[in-house]
């Protein structure tokens, strides 16, 4: 079973290397116009999402804080407020980390 898995992974890697070397010779070095338009569209979507993420996280954290503050001792509301604060901060940190990783990859490629 292990030999079969090893051989299939090895053949897949060789096939991908073959396709990579083949693509260097078969296509022009420049990007077609539609690829440039799609790339710029994804860049503008990414920028828009980052601009929206900051106020959305602030509103979610504020809502969680107010939910905890005005719970009047209700344990369920306190728990929900804590979950809302933790979830929104985690999501915002995840979005920023993805942006950082994509920027690092982009700088390595170009």
Buried (B, 14 or more C-beta within 10 A) or exposed (E): EEEEEEEEEEEEEEEEEEEEEEEEEEEEEEEEEEEEEEEEEEEEEBEEEEEEBEEBBEEBBEBBEEBBEEBEEEEEBBEBBEEBBEBBBEBBEEBBEEBEEEEEEEEEEE
